[in-house]
Amino acid sequence: MEIDEDKIDDAVLALLWLTLHNERWAWKGFDWATTDRLHKKGLIGDPVNKSKSLFLTDEGLERSEALFRELFTRRPQ
C-alpha cells in the first residue's frame, strides 16, 4: 500500500485547528515526520522545541480551518 503523505498532512493540519488555543497555537501530539513536513511547507513553526504546543503560520491557520470544515463537518441536507 502506498501512503499519500499530503493527505496525512492535510488531516493532521485539520486536527491541529481542533486543538487551537491562544489564537494560533495547537497541541503537538502528532507524528514527528508529519509535523516536520508541515513545517517545511511553511504551515507551522519549527516543531522541534520543548514547548507542548506549536505555532500555526497565517497560511497554516487559514488552511487548517478550511481543511477542518471540509473534512469534519456535516453538509446541510
Residue pairs with C-beta under 8 A, 6 or more apart in sequence:
5 34
5 37
8 34
9 34
9 37
9 38
9 41
10 67
10 71
11 67
11 71
12 30
12 31
12 34
12 35
12 38
13 38
13 43
13 60
13 63
13 64
13 67
14 64
14 67
14 68
14 70
14 71
14 72
15 30
15 68
16 26
16 30
16 44
16 54
16 56
16 60
16 64
17 26
17 61
17 64
17 65
17 67
17 68
18 68
18 72
19 26
19 27
20 26
20 56
20 64
21 27
21 53
22 53
24 55
24 56
24 61
25 53
25 54
25 55
25 56
26 53
26 54
26 56
26 64
27 52
27 53
28 35
28 47
28 51
28 52
28 53
28 54
32 47
35 44
35 47
35 54
36 47
38 44
38 47
38 60
39 45
39 46
39 47
42 57
42 59
42 60
43 56
43 57
43 59
43 60
43 63
43 64
44 54
44 55
44 56
44 57
44 60
45 54
45 55
45 56
45 57
47 54
56 64
